[in-house]
Amino acid sequence: MRNKKKLLIEQLDQKLANFKDAGTILIPQKGWVNTIRTTLNMTMDQLGTKLDLTKGAIQKIEEREATGQITINKLKDVGNALDMKFIYGFIPKDGTIESLINVKAKKLARKIVLRTNQNMKLENQGISEDKIDDSINDLANEIKREMRKSLWD
């Protein structure tokens, strides 16, 4: 089971790697629909005809995209009308799914170990910083292997 999870993570990281550079692209202030339409020198009426919509409906689409209130299906429709393919995806902030899991596992392990060590200190049984670091690393590795659901709390 653990190998299957690891394989799934590796496969997802490979797929998401293709989106990596997309994270550096700035979205135009007026949105992609307006930017592409005007760059192609296409009027709202012309795009409306392709989508069987009015000029006002196209204006609303452009406004909704710019404010983040448009549906994915509507963007797909517009993409088709512009002879373009609409693509969306997610990019892990830390680079890969694996690094995201590593960060979360380490954070959870640190919380658990430090809480346990605090209780042990109250009973004069605290452990050294080196031992704490080793315990955090060991627990983080165990959490990653098990892919505990508590990782996402």
C-alpha positions in Angstrom: 0.0 0.0 0.0 2.8 2.4 0.9 4.6 1.8 -2.4 1.3 2.5 -4.3 0.9 5.8 -2.5 4.5 6.7 -3.2 4.0 5.8 -6.9 0.8 7.9 -7.1 2.7 10.9 -5.6 5.6 10.5 -8.0 3.1 10.2 -11.0 1.2 13.3 -9.8 4.4 15.3 -9.4 5.4 14.3 -13.0 2.1 15.6 -14.3 2.2 18.8 -12.3 5.8 19.5 -13.4 4.4 20.5 -16.8 2.5 23.4 -15.1 5.5 24.6 -13.2 6.3 27.5 -15.6 2.7 28.5 -15.8 2.9 29.7 -12.2 5.3 32.5 -13.2 2.8 33.9 -15.8 1.0 37.0 -14.7 -2.7 37.1 -15.5 -3.6 40.2 -17.5 -5.4 42.9 -15.5 -8.5 42.7 -17.8 -8.3 38.9 -17.9 -7.3 36.4 -20.7 -10.5 36.6 -22.7 -10.3 40.4 -23.2 -6.6 40.3 -23.8 -6.8 37.5 -26.4 -9.9 39.0 -28.1 -8.4 42.5 -28.4 -5.0 41.1 -29.5 -6.7 39.2 -32.2 -8.5 42.4 -33.2 -11.9 40.6 -32.6 -14.9 42.6 -31.6 -17.3 41.6 -28.8 -19.9 41.1 -31.4 -17.7 38.7 -33.4 -17.0 36.6 -30.3 -20.6 36.8 -29.3 -21.6 35.4 -32.7 -19.3 32.5 -32.2 -20.8 31.8 -28.8 -24.4 32.7 -29.8 -24.3 35.5 -27.2 -24.9 39.2 -27.3 -22.2 41.9 -27.0 -23.4 42.6 -23.5 -23.0 38.9 -22.5 -19.4 38.9 -23.8 -18.8 42.1 -21.7 -20.1 40.3 -18.7 -17.9 37.2 -19.4 -14.9 39.5 -19.6 -15.8 41.3 -16.4 -16.5 38.0 -14.5 -13.2 36.5 -15.6 -11.3 39.6 -14.5 -13.0 39.4 -11.0 -12.6 35.7 -10.7 -16.4 35.0 -10.9 -16.5 32.9 -14.0 -17.1 29.2 -14.3 -14.6 26.8 -15.8 -17.2 25.6 -18.3 -17.7 29.2 -19.6 -14.0 29.6 -20.0 -13.9 26.3 -21.9 -16.7 27.6 -24.2 -14.8 30.8 -24.8 -11.6 28.9 -25.5 -13.4 26.8 -28.1 -14.8 29.9 -29.8 -11.3 31.4 -29.9 -9.9 28.1 -31.4 -7.9 27.7 -28.2 -7.8 25.0 -25.5 -8.6 26.1 -22.0 -6.3 24.4 -19.4 -6.3 24.7 -15.6 -4.3 23.0 -12.9 -2.7 23.4 -9.5 0.9 24.0 -8.7 2.3 23.1 -5.3 3.8 26.2 -3.6 6.8 24.2 -2.5 7.5 22.8 -5.9 6.3 19.3 -5.7 3.6 17.2 -3.9 6.4 15.3 -2.2 7.9 18.5 -0.8 4.5 19.6 0.4 4.0 16.3 2.2 7.5 16.6 3.7 6.8 20.1 5.1 3.4 19.0 6.5 4.8 15.8 8.0 7.7 17.7 9.7 5.3 20.3 11.1 3.0 17.7 12.5 5.9 15.7 13.9 7.4 18.8 15.5 4.0 19.6 17.2 3.6 16.1 18.5 7.2 15.7 19.8 7.4 19.1 21.4 4.0 18.5 23.1 5.2 15.2 24.4 8.6 16.7 25.5 6.8 19.5 27.4 4.9 16.9 29.3 8.1 15.0 30.0 9.8 18.2 31.2 7.0 18.6 33.8 8.0 15.2 35.2 11.8 16.1 35.0 12.2 13.7 32.0 12.9 16.1 29.2 15.2 15.1 26.4 18.1 16.9 24.6 17.7 19.1 21.5 19.6 16.5 19.4 17.2 13.8 20.6 14.2 16.1 19.9 15.4 16.6 16.3 16.0 12.9 15.8 12.5 12.2 17.2 10.9 14.8 14.9 12.7 13.3 11.9 11.8 9.7 12.8 8.1 10.7 13.4 8.0 12.8 10.2 9.2 9.8 8.2 6.6 7.5 9.9 3.8 10.0 9.1 4.9 10.2 5.5 5.0 6.4 5.1 1.5 6.1 6.6 0.2 9.2 4.9 -1.9 10.0 8.0 -5.0 12.0 7.4 -4.1 14.2 10.3 -1.4 15.6 8.0 -4.1 17.9 6.6 -5.7 19.1 9.8 
